[in-house]
């Protein structure tokens, strides 16, 4: 897959890959990772769709200059513009974790009107399940704004997020997840620009429960699939059930024996559900 670039009107760059033919389907990955999160399901999906795999801003080969605001609204605007231009005015879109949160904000604020919306495990309207651990991560990221700490903390992050972490994110202990983590953090060490940009993101991304989404869900006109893992402690199934009750046109599917890295735990199941819903 060849690297391509989308240029937003403010100069932000979104790097993406695409493969296959047919209706466009964009897959937005989770926080800290890259487009390679979807690698195990690309082959079966590309037989039915033009699969578009962006790196979110601050990730992979995409925008990481600290001059951008990295607010939720900015992220939603950039990714909505990307989806409209690259995938289509009524795209098929799916997101996991951060990718799903960005899609939700883009849809509920009217920036994006997808034909089909797939939400994989994310916070939805609830607070973070691991507040203490996430608070430590936020503090470390925000410290990168201090002079001299940006490069030091970028090296520290590569030491903390070792390849073995990827395998632990897979409840099936898929060893291929090691390469996913290795790729995601390969270029971080010594990248002061990216560290300072992450400091902005950590300061401006909301930590509290997004209860206003409960009022916004009924306004979503797209068909929605909540595709959930049954062993992801960070994103309990109960949140998806609560959203299902108020979304106008939604269904909930759960894949047994899957955790945070659903595409690595059950690639056949994830691909099957996406093809069934979006095809």
C-alpha positions as CSV (number, residue, x, y, z in Angstrom):
1,X,0.0,0.0,0.0
2,X,1.4,3.3,-1.1
3,X,1.6,6.3,1.3
4,X,-0.7,9.2,0.4
5,X,-1.3,12.5,2.0
6,X,-4.5,14.6,2.6
7,X,-3.8,18.3,3.2
8,X,-6.4,20.1,5.4
9,X,-7.1,23.7,4.7
10,X,-5.0,24.8,7.8
11,X,-2.0,22.9,6.6
12,X,-2.4,19.8,8.7
13,X,-1.4,16.5,7.0
14,X,-3.1,13.2,7.3
15,X,-1.1,10.3,6.0
16,X,-3.1,7.3,4.7
17,X,-2.9,4.1,2.8
18,X,-5.6,2.5,0.7
19,X,-6.2,-0.8,-1.1
20,X,-9.0,-2.7,-2.8
21,X,-11.9,-1.6,-4.9
22,X,-15.5,-0.9,-4.3
23,X,-17.2,1.5,-1.8
24,X,-14.8,3.4,0.4
25,X,-14.5,2.3,4.0
26,X,-12.3,4.3,6.4
27,X,-10.9,2.7,9.5
28,X,-9.7,5.0,12.3
29,X,-7.4,3.4,14.8
30,X,-7.0,3.8,18.6
31,X,-4.9,6.1,20.7
32,X,-1.1,5.6,20.5
33,X,-1.2,3.1,17.6
34,X,-1.3,3.5,13.8
35,X,-3.1,2.3,10.7
36,X,-1.4,-1.1,11.3
37,X,-4.0,-1.8,14.0
38,X,-6.2,-3.0,11.1
39,X,-3.6,-5.1,9.3
40,X,-5.1,-8.5,10.2
41,X,-8.4,-7.6,8.5
42,X,-7.3,-5.6,5.5
43,X,-7.1,-8.6,3.1
44,X,-10.7,-9.8,3.5
45,X,-12.1,-6.3,3.5
46,X,-10.2,-5.2,0.4
47,X,-12.1,-7.9,-1.6
48,X,-15.3,-5.9,-1.0
49,X,-14.3,-2.3,-0.3
50,X,-11.7,0.4,-1.1
51,X,-10.2,0.2,2.4
52,X,-8.8,3.6,3.5
53,X,-6.4,3.5,6.5
54,X,-5.4,6.9,7.9
55,X,-3.0,7.6,10.7
56,X,-4.7,10.0,13.1
57,X,-3.0,13.3,13.8
58,X,-0.1,12.8,16.3
59,X,0.2,9.2,15.1
60,X,2.2,7.3,12.4
61,X,3.2,9.5,9.5
62,X,0.5,12.2,10.1
63,X,0.6,15.7,11.5
64,X,2.6,16.2,14.6
65,X,3.7,19.9,14.6
66,X,2.9,21.6,17.9
67,X,1.5,24.7,16.1
68,X,-2.0,23.0,15.8
69,X,-4.5,23.1,18.7
70,X,-5.2,19.3,18.9
71,X,-8.6,20.0,20.5
72,X,-11.5,17.5,20.1
73,X,-13.2,19.9,17.7
74,X,-10.0,20.4,15.7
75,X,-9.5,16.6,15.4
76,X,-13.1,16.1,14.4
77,X,-12.8,18.9,11.7
78,X,-9.6,17.4,10.2
79,X,-10.9,13.9,10.1
80,X,-14.3,14.9,8.8
81,X,-12.6,16.8,6.0
82,X,-10.4,13.8,5.3
83,X,-13.3,11.4,5.1
84,X,-15.4,13.7,2.8
85,X,-12.5,14.3,0.4
86,X,-10.9,10.8,0.3
87,X,-13.8,8.4,1.1
88,X,-16.9,10.3,-0.1
89,X,-19.6,12.7,1.0
90,X,-21.6,9.8,2.6
91,X,-18.7,7.5,3.6
92,X,-18.6,4.2,5.4
93,X,-16.5,4.8,8.5
94,X,-15.4,2.7,11.5
95,X,-13.4,3.7,14.6
96,X,-11.9,2.2,17.7
97,X,-11.1,4.0,21.0
98,X,-9.8,7.5,20.0
99,X,-10.8,7.0,16.4
100,X,-14.3,6.2,17.5
101,X,-14.4,9.3,19.8
102,X,-13.3,11.5,17.0
103,X,-16.0,10.1,14.7
104,X,-18.7,10.5,17.3
105,X,-17.8,14.2,17.7
106,X,-17.7,14.7,13.9
107,X,-21.1,13.1,13.5
108,X,-22.9,14.7,16.5
109,X,-21.6,18.2,15.5
110,X,-22.9,17.8,12.0
111,X,-19.4,17.8,10.4
112,X,-19.8,14.3,8.9
113,X,-22.9,12.3,7.8
114,X,-21.7,8.8,7.1
115,X,-23.9,6.2,5.4
116,X,-22.8,3.6,8.0
117,X,-21.0,4.2,11.3
118,X,-19.2,1.5,13.1
119,X,-18.2,2.2,16.7
120,X,-15.8,-0.2,18.2
121,X,-14.9,-0.1,22.0
122,X,-14.5,3.4,23.3
123,X,-15.6,5.6,26.2
124,X,-18.8,6.7,24.6
125,X,-20.6,8.9,27.2
126,X,-18.8,7.4,30.2
127,X,-15.7,8.4,32.1
128,X,-12.4,6.6,31.6
129,X,-12.3,3.3,33.5
130,X,-8.6,3.8,34.4
131,X,-8.6,7.4,35.7
132,X,-5.5,7.0,37.9
133,X,-3.4,5.4,35.2
134,X,-4.6,7.9,32.5
135,X,-3.9,10.8,34.9
136,X,-0.3,9.7,35.1
137,X,-0.1,9.5,31.4
138,X,-1.6,12.9,31.0
139,X,0.8,14.4,33.5
140,X,3.8,12.9,31.7
141,X,2.6,14.2,28.3
142,X,1.9,17.7,29.6
143,X,5.4,17.8,31.1
144,X,6.8,17.7,27.6
145,X,5.7,21.3,27.2
146,X,8.5,22.3,29.7
147,X,11.8,23.3,28.0
148,X,14.3,20.5,27.8
149,X,11.8,17.7,28.7
150,X,10.3,17.1,25.3
151,X,13.1,14.9,23.9
152,X,13.7,13.2,27.2
153,X,10.1,12.2,27.6
154,X,9.9,11.0,24.0
155,X,12.7,8.5,24.7
156,X,11.0,7.5,28.0
157,X,7.8,6.7,26.1
158,X,9.5,4.2,23.8
159,X,11.0,2.5,26.9
160,X,7.6,2.2,28.6
161,X,5.6,1.2,25.5
162,X,7.7,-1.8,24.5
163,X,6.6,-4.4,22.0
164,X,5.6,-6.7,24.7
165,X,2.8,-4.3,25.7
166,X,1.1,-5.0,22.3
167,X,0.9,-8.7,23.1
168,X,-0.7,-7.9,26.5
169,X,-3.4,-5.8,24.8
170,X,-4.5,-9.0,23.0
171,X,-6.4,-11.4,25.2
172,X,-5.3,-14.1,22.7
173,X,-1.7,-13.1,23.3
174,X,-1.2,-12.7,19.5
175,X,2.6,-12.3,19.0
176,X,2.0,-10.2,15.9
177,X,0.8,-7.4,18.2
178,X,4.4,-6.9,19.1
179,X,5.1,-5.6,15.7
180,X,2.1,-3.2,15.9
181,X,3.6,-1.6,19.0
182,X,7.1,-1.5,17.6
183,X,5.9,0.3,14.5
184,X,3.7,2.7,16.4
185,X,6.6,4.0,18.5
186,X,9.5,3.5,16.1
187,X,9.9,7.2,15.3
188,X,9.0,8.8,18.6
189,X,12.3,8.7,20.4
190,X,14.0,12.1,20.2
191,X,11.0,13.7,18.4
192,X,10.6,16.9,20.4
193,X,7.9,18.3,18.1
194,X,5.7,15.3,18.6
195,X,6.2,15.3,22.3
196,X,5.2,19.0,22.6
197,X,2.1,18.3,20.4
198,X,1.1,15.5,22.6
199,X,1.4,17.9,25.6
200,X,-1.3,20.1,23.9
201,X,-3.5,17.1,23.2
202,X,-3.3,15.8,26.8
203,X,-4.1,19.2,28.2
204,X,-7.2,19.7,25.9
205,X,-8.8,16.3,25.5
206,X,-11.7,15.9,28.0
207,X,-11.2,13.7,31.0
208,X,-14.8,13.8,32.3
209,X,-17.7,11.7,31.2
210,X,-19.3,13.0,28.0
211,X,-22.9,12.8,29.3
212,X,-24.0,15.3,26.6
213,X,-23.7,12.5,24.1
214,X,-26.8,10.9,25.6
215,X,-28.8,13.8,24.3
216,X,-26.9,13.8,21.0
217,X,-27.4,10.0,20.2
218,X,-31.0,10.4,19.1
219,X,-30.0,12.9,16.5
220,X,-27.7,10.5,14.7
221,X,-29.5,9.6,11.5
222,X,-26.8,7.1,10.2
223,X,-27.2,3.4,10.8
224,X,-24.9,2.4,13.6
225,X,-23.1,-0.8,14.5
226,X,-21.7,-1.1,18.0
227,X,-19.1,-3.8,17.6
228,X,-17.8,-4.6,21.0
229,X,-15.3,-6.9,22.7
230,X,-16.4,-9.0,25.7
231,X,-13.0,-8.9,27.5
232,X,-11.9,-5.2,27.2
233,X,-11.7,-3.9,30.7
234,X,-11.2,-0.3,29.5
235,X,-14.5,-0.3,27.6
236,X,-17.3,-2.2,29.4
237,X,-20.2,-3.6,27.4
238,X,-22.6,-1.8,29.6
239,X,-21.8,1.5,28.0
240,X,-22.7,0.1,24.5
241,X,-26.0,-1.2,25.9
242,X,-26.8,2.2,27.3
243,X,-26.1,3.8,23.9
244,X,-28.1,1.2,22.1
245,X,-31.2,2.2,24.0
246,X,-31.2,5.8,22.7
247,X,-29.6,5.5,19.2
248,X,-32.4,5.6,16.6
249,X,-31.0,2.9,14.2
250,X,-28.4,0.8,15.8
251,X,-27.5,-2.8,16.6
252,X,-25.0,-4.3,19.0
253,X,-22.7,-7.2,18.2
254,X,-20.2,-8.7,20.6
255,X,-17.3,-10.9,19.7
256,X,-16.4,-13.5,22.3
257,X,-12.7,-13.9,23.4
258,X,-11.7,-10.5,22.2
259,X,-10.0,-7.6,24.1
260,X,-8.6,-4.2,23.2
261,X,-7.0,-5.4,20.0
262,X,-10.1,-7.0,18.5
263,X,-8.6,-7.2,15.0
264,X,-5.7,-9.3,16.4
265,X,-7.9,-11.4,18.7
266,X,-10.6,-12.4,16.1
267,X,-9.7,-11.0,12.6
268,X,-12.3,-13.3,11.0
269,X,-15.1,-12.2,13.2
270,X,-14.3,-8.5,12.9
271,X,-14.0,-8.7,9.1
272,X,-17.3,-10.7,8.9
273,X,-19.2,-8.1,11.0
274,X,-17.9,-5.2,9.0
275,X,-18.7,-6.8,5.7
276,X,-22.2,-7.8,6.9
277,X,-23.0,-4.3,8.1
278,X,-21.3,-2.1,5.5
279,X,-21.6,-4.4,2.5
